[in-house]
Amino acid sequence: MTDLPALQPQFLRQPAPGSLEPGERAAHPPRILLLYGSLRERSFSRLLTEEAARILRELGAETRIFDPRDLPLPDSASADHPKVQELRELSLWSEGQVWCSPERHGAITGVMKSQIDWIPLEIGSVRPTQGRTLAVMQVSGGSQSFNAVNTLRLLGRWMRMITIPNQSSVAMAWKEFGEDDRMKPSAYYDRVVDVMEELVKFTLLTRDRADYLVDRYSERKAQGRANPMEALRANAVS
């Protein structure tokens, strides 16, 4: 716990898979990919993302943070570009994701949108985002707003992700981090802990059920993939 000076450990409760479904234990730690939306040398969206990753690890998750430097603009390079491949492989690896963007001109940054644009809805028969959980966060240089997280929610729905109810919006982010680049204790920090707890819980709840939750009539019809039980009933009648 020494790596989380702003956290009061007596109030932290690590989500237990057994408490979500009796008798069931996790086969592996929840796998969480974190994306941030700024290339500044001292990027507060990156610092907030790193803080979230520390909390997630304390909650028992395995984390990966994607570095967006050198990621080309969408369609300016082929999909076999090393950074594009890295991003897509991390998305496939993940069971849940955290997206954190600065608010710039009332919306998310181009850096953030480029990362999402490089992740397709489908690669062959594999879907890198569908059914995965998602938590959204934003940092602002001024007063608190929710423009960036609202846009991220829209994108999460578009990518067919399970976007959790809670979210984090950190106003005047430059005041919330010390010279050591660590987030100070505050209500903003407490909200980040809340969001990460909720993300882990939703990830555990939907683990191994995502395929069922996103199994759609229209897609089964397009693929000629009948419900096995209905096929058995039809054969019995005939």
C-alpha positions, 0 to 999 in steps of 0.5 A, a space after each residue: 500500500 506504500 505506493 498509494 499515499 492518497 488511499 486510506 486502505 481501511 476503506 478499500 474492499 477488493 472485489 471478490 469474484 466469489 461474492 459476485 457469484 457463489 462458488 465461482 473464482 477468477 481464473 486470472 486477474 481482470 485484464 485492463 487496458 488504459 488509454 490516455 489522450 495527450 502527448 505533453 511531457 507532463 500530461 495530466 491525463 497520463 498521470 491520472 491514467 497511471 494513478 488509476 492503473 496503480 489502484 487497479 493493481 491494488 484491486 487485483 487487476 492486471 494492467 497495460 497502458 498504451 503509449 500513443 506516441 508514434 501512433 500514426 493518424 488514422 488511414 495515414 499508414 497501413 494497419 500493419 504499422 507496429 503501433 497500430 498492431 500493438 494497440 489492437 493486440 492490447 485491445 484483444 488482450 483486455 477484458 476491460 478498458 479505461 479511456 482518459 482524455 483532456 477536454 480540449 475545445 469542449 471535446 476529447 483530443 485528436 490523440 484520444 480519438 485516433 486511438 479509438 479510430 484505429 481499433 475496428 469493430 471487427 477484424 475478421 470474426 474477432 471483435 477487439 472491443 465488443 462486450 468489454 467493460 469501459 470506464 471513462 475519465 477526463 481532466 480539465 484545465 479549468 472548471 469541472 465539465 463533462 464534455 469529454 466523458 460524455 463523448 467517450 461514453 458515446 464512443 464506448 456505445 458505438 464500439 459496443 462496450 459495456 460502459 459502467 455508470 460511474 465516471 471521473 472528471 478532474 477539474 483544474 488538474 494542475 492543482 491535483 498533482 504534486 511535484 512528484 506527479 502523484 495525485 493528492 488526496 481529495 474528493 477527486 481522488 476518491 472518485 477515481 477509486 470508486 470508478 476503478 472499483 466499479 470497473 473491476 466489479 463489472 468486469 468480473 460480472 461479465 467475464 465469460 458472458 460477453 459473447 452471450 450478452 452481445 449475441 444478436 438476432 440480426 447477426 445470427 440471421 445474417 450468418 445463418 446461425 440458428 439457435 441450437 435449441 430451436 433447430 432441435 425443436 424444428 427437427 423434432 416437429 418434422 
